[in-house]
């Protein structure tokens, strides 16, 4: 299905590689938009030099609220872009099916809008998300400048420690804080066994096993020559 819009070859959008499976990049390409796929450290779509869009399905948004990722992402978005936007995609009625306490969901959205001053725009589907992104790219008076820029790293030691632990699967700021409270440092937390991680309040056995699996799995980036050396030693 193509978007009913004119060709837009002169317009540019930078899209995170992980968005390929959403089908949105293909919709954007179908109208002639210049789509550049990159691995973005922050956000999913850069539509202007200072405008980045973080797209979340209803389920992903809820998940990021409950594991603490959402507020950490909002902090980084605000630190690096002047105009960050959170795009909420899907049927809001799903909230009632997913969680027993919708007030937690709406409370988090209120924090994003009021405290972080990041607008939240709802769309019902990927098709409408694509239309919205095209409209953002085609706005008049978009300032000139590089779309891709060096993402500033925080000099705050505590933020760096939390950010390191937040990169673990299923770990948001809430669990990162609990891990630091228990183990004292990121290094000790990363070296903790599954049985030790389970003792972190709320982390659970399944999440603890995922963390250990991610840390212990051999990377595909490991060069074959190094693999032979490691296996021979």
Buried (B, 14 or more C-beta within 10 A) or exposed (E): EEBEBEEBEEBBBBBBEEBEEBBBBEBBBBBBBBBEEEEBEBBBBBBBBBBBBBBBBBEBBBBBBBBBBBBBBBBBBBBBBEBBBBBBBBEEEEBEEBBEEEEBBEEBBEBBEEEBEBEBBBBEEBEBBBBBBBEBBBEEEBEEEEBEEEEEEEEEEEBEBBBBBBEBEBBBBBBBBBBBEBBEEBEEBBEBEEEBBBEBEEBBEEBBBBBBEEEEEEEEEEEEEEEEEEEEE
